[in-house]
Amino acid sequence: MRIKDNYLKLNIRNKRTIVTSDVHGRPDLLEQLLKKVDFSHEDILIINGDIIDKGPDSIQMITYVERLMAQGNVYMTLGNCDKIFDELEEAFLYDYMEYRYTIVHEMLKQLGKTRDDYSSQGELAKELRTKFEHLHNVVKDLPLMIETEDYIFVHAGVDEDYMETTERDALNMPFFYNQPHQLEKTVVVGHFPACNFVEQGVYQHNIKIHPNHNTIAIDGGNQVKTSGQLNGLIIEADGTLHTTFVDDYEQCMVIQSFDPGLQMPHSFTYPDYNITAFEGDEYFTYCECGEHDGCMVKTEFIDFEAQRLKDDYTDYFHTVEAGAFVSVIQRYTGYVQIKKNGIVGFVPEEVLE
């Protein structure tokens, strides 16, 4: 299938339009986002794919989106994770289920069964498609693209002849944001977390609007990145753009101001995790990472045997003011990883309550 075989044309000029993507089984975060932007029946909502898998409540997520779409002002494109009902007999499924929480886990839990209760993967697929057909019906015919007067909304990316883009490419282009295109319309994509496109060494989950290409990346890494968030792009009725996000991390008050001074931060994201680790201590270890200058890495982030980072990493330190509140991502020996305005960094543990 190609985009030309399954797409939707939509007029959004003179209407406020909210765009999000990669909700990944978190209906509570989507509801929180819609409340934050004061979404109403006068607005349009576009969900740019991937409401299923990774998060804890994919079944409720589908039910919630079904209710939203019944309002007549909510639209959704297909995402790669939304195709899982069509992939129940694929060889990769069971391996995928070993490291990702999926809607298959949820459906089996509702049935009171495990994979071992089925004589074959085909038998499992047949029962799940039968018992949960109503869920599959919500996502199976979603368009690959929504095209408006000024925008193309597609989960992952398009070819230059965008109508000829295959379903596989539309759902699985990871680096589209960095690829120049000649399309006159702005292409809005999810799929690949925006934090993977590091700018000026800063690791942040906010929506990225490319300065040279007509491309916007809106995936906030929700349920995929340790410090991820659910992003919202707001296209006002007059065409101006705003961005926002929601998450559910612990909020902690700053009790002592901290200013790290001048920095030249480094950030490392998937899949660039290879390092050479040298001497260090319980706090930081000096590492060389590919073409980057050497930098100090929080020791807990290093797999010394494999000479790899365990996760995305940034050596950025936040400036914080006493009395402010920040999101706590993780507490480590002597330091706390926090998020402030969507940007991830560290502060010494003593500056937080």
N, C-alpha and C positions, 0 to 999 in steps of 0.2 A: 504493500500500500504506500502511496505517496500523499503528500499534503493535499494535492489537488483533488484527491478522492474523499477527503474528510476534513473540511475546515468550515469556519463560521465567520461571516462578515457581520460587523456590529458597528453601529454609530454611537460614539460617546462624546462628541463635541457638545459643549454646553451642558454637560452632565459631570458631576464630580465622580471620579472612578477610583476605587481602591483596588490595588493589585498586590497579591501575596502569592507565595509558592512554598512547596516543600514543608507542609504542615505536619506530615509524618506522624499520624496517630495522636495528635494533641488537640482535640476539639476545644479543650479549656483555653489553650493559648489563642486559638482563632477567635473564640468568643471574647477573650480579653482584648485582642487587637481591635475587633469591631466596636467594642465599647469605647476604647481609647480614641478612635477616630470619629465616634458618634455616627456610625453607619446607619442610614435610614433608607426607607423605600424610595426616596428621591435619588439615591445614589446607585452606582453600578459597582458590583464586586466581581473581579476576575481572579480565579484561583489557577495559577499557572502550573498545575500538575503536582503529583506526588502527595496525596493525602494519606496513603497507605504505608504501613511498615515502619520499623525502627522505634517509634513511640509506643506507648502502652495501650492505646485505645483506638485501633484502626476500625473496628466494627462500629463503635460509637461515632467515629469520625465520618464514616460513609453515611451513616444515618443522619448526622447533623448537616452534612453538605447536601444530602437529598432534600431535606426540609428547606434549606436556604435556596436551592435552585428552583423549588416549587413556587417561590415568591415572584419569579419572573424578571428579576433584576440581578441575578447571580449566575455566572457562567464559569465553566472550568475547561481547561485543556487536559489532555491525557499526559501523564508522566510515566516514566519507565517503571516505577514501583507500583503504579496502578494496574499494570498488566499481569500481576501475579496469578490471577485466576486462569489466565491463558498459559501459565508456565508451570502448572502443578505437576506436569509429567516430565518436565525438563530435568536432565541429569544433574544440573548444578543445584537444584532446590535444596536437597538435604544438607549439602555442605554449607550453603548459604544460611540455613537455619541454625547451624552450629555457632555462628558468630553474630547473627542479627536476629532481633526479635521481630517476628512477622505476624501478619494476620492469620497465617496457618496455625501458629501456636494458639492464637485466640480461639479460632474455630474448633480446634481439637479440644481445648479446655471446655468450651461450651458443650461439646458432645461427650465429655468425660472420657476421652480416649487419648492414646498416644500413637505415634507412628507405628509402633510394634504391634498394634491391634489390626493392622492391615497386611494382607499377604503380599501386596505389591504396591508400588507408588501409584500405579494406574487405578487400583481399587480405592486408595485414599483420594485421588483426584476426582473420581466419579462421585463419591459420597459428598465431598465438600462442595462440588459444583451443584449437586442436587439440593443439599440441605441449605445452602447459602446462595441460591440463585438470585434471590432478591438483592443481595449486596452486589453481585457481579453485574446485575442489570443497570445499576447506577453509573458504573464506570466504563462498561464495555464499548459504548458507542460515542465516547467523548471525542470532540474534534482534536486533531493534531495541532491546529493553529487557530487563533482568533485574530482577525485582521480588522483594524479600524481605519479611520481616515488618516491617522498619523503614526500608528503603531502596528507592529507584528508581535503578538504574544505567542511564544512557543516554548516548550519546556526546556530544551537544551540548545537548539541552534538550527540554522537553515543554510542551504547552499545559495549561491548567487542567483540561480534560477529557483527561487524559493518554493514555487509550486511543485517542482520536481523533487524536492527533498524527500528521501525515503523515511518511512516511519522510524526505522532504526536510528538514523541520524538525527531526526527531530527530537528523539527521546534520549540520546546518549552522547552528544558532542560535549566533552568536558571543558574544552578550552576556547569555546566560541567567543567569549568576552574579549580575548586578546587577539582575535583574528579579524583583520580589516575586511569590510564588505562594502559594496557599492550601492546597496539598497538605499533609496531615498527615505524610507520610513525607519523609525527607530525600532530596533529589535530588543524586546524585553525577555530575558531568559532566567530560569532558575537552575536546578539540577546540580550545579557545581558551586559549592559555597564561595561567596565573594571574598572571604578571608584568604583563599588560596592565591588571590591576585594581590600580592604584597606591594604596597606603594610606599616609597621612602622608608622602608624598613619597619613600618608600623603594621602590627597584626590587629585587624579590626573586622567586625562582622557586619558593618553597616552596608547598605546598598551602595554599589559603585556605578557611577555614570562615566563612561569612558570619555576622556577629553578629546579624542581624535576620531573615534568611530561612533556611529549612531547605535550604541549598544548600552544596555543597562542590565547589570547582574543583581538579582534581588534575593538569592538564596542566602539566608542568614546562618546556615549551618545548624538549624534546629534539629536536635536528636542525633546529629552526626558528629558535630564538634563539641568538645568538652565545655566550651564557653559559648555555645551557639545561642541564637535567638530567632524569633519569628519576625521577619521584616514586613513592612508595609510601604508600598509606593502610592502616593496620593497624587493623582492628576486632577487638578482643579478644573472647574468648568471653563475657565479662561485659558487653560493649557499650562499654567505654571505647575511646577513639580515640588513636592515636599516628601520627606521620608520620615519614618518612625519605626519603632520596634517594641516588642514585649518579650519578657522572659520571666522566670520564676526563681531566680537565685536569691539567696539570703541577703538582706540589706543590712549593712553594718555601718555604724557611725564612726567617723574619723575623730579621734580624741587628741591628736597631735599633728599639726601641719608638717608636711614633708615636701622638700624640693630637691630632686636629684641633680639639678644643674644641667649643663649642656650634655646632650646625648647624641650618639649616632647608632640608633637601634638596628638590630638584626632580627629577622623573623624567618622561621623555617616551617614550611607546610608540606602536607602530603603532595607528592611522594618523596620529597627531598629530605630524607632522614639520615643518610649516611654521614658519619662524622669520624674524626680521629680525636680520641680523648687523651689528654695528658694528665698532669698532676692536678689534684684539687683537694678539697676537704668536704666536710658534711654539708657545706653551704653551696659552693660553686666549684666547677671544674673547667679548666681552660680547654677549649676544643677548636679544631679547625674543621670547617664545614664547606666542602666543595670549593667554589670560586670565591666564597666570602672571606673577609678578613677573619682572623681568629677572634673568638669571643668567649665570655664566661657563660656557662650553662648551669642552671640549677641542677645539682648533682642527682636529684631524684628523677630527672627526666632522661637519664642516660642508661641504656643497656650496654654495659661495658663489654660483655662477652661478644655481642653482635656488632659493637661499635656503631650503634644507631641510636637516634632519639626514639623515645617511646611514644611520643605524641607531638603535635604541633608545638612549637616553642618560640617565645620571644624574650629577649633580654631587656625589654623596655621597662623603665620605672616611671610610675605615675607621680605627678605633682598633685597633692591633695591638701585640702584646707580643713582645719578643725571645725567640727559641726556639720560637715557635709556627710552624705550617705553614699556608699559605693556598693556594688554587687560583689560578693565574695564567691570566687570560683573554687579555690582550693587552698587549704593552709599547708604550708611546708615548713621545714625546719628553719626558723628564724625569719621567714618571709611569707607573705600572703599574695596569691595571685588574685587580682581583682579585675573587674570590668567597669569602665567609666565612659559613658557616652558611646558604648559599643566597642571601645578600644580596650584591649587586654594588656595588662602589665603587672608589675610587682610593687609592693610597698613593704617596708620592715614591719614585722608583726606588732611592734609596740605602738604603732600609730593608730591602730584600730582598737575599738573597745573589746 
